[in-house]
Amino acid sequence: MALRNICFQVLSLILLLTYVKDESDLLLYAWTTVTGSAGANLINFLRLRKYCT
């Protein structure tokens, strides 16, 4: 579970460093940050069925 979260956060960081260049990219920064967190949580939620009946 932690490995998936780390992978999403690293991917998010790479995207931030690649695409966010100046202050006008604030919306892109926000979407990248939210997608990185939500993506990891969504994958964890889908994998939760393995542990709960």
C-alpha positions, -999 to +999 in steps of 0.1 A: +000+000+000+028+024+008+046+016-024+017+026-045+014+058-026+051+066-031+049+058-068+019+082-073+037+109-053+069+105-073+049+106-105+031+137-093+065+154-085+079+146-119+049+160-136+051+192-114+088+197-122+081+191-159+050+212-166+047+239-139+071+267-149+057+299-136+029+315-116+003+312-144+004+274-140-013+275-107-043+255-119-021+228-134-002+226-101-035+221-082-048+195-106-015+176-105-013+176-067-050+165-063-047+138-089-016+124-073-033+121-039-067+110-052-051+085-076-032+067-048-063+067-026-085+054-054-062+025-061-060+016-024-098+017-022-102-006-051-076-030-036-095-029-003-119-057-015-090-081-012-089-076+026-126-070+034-156-092+026 
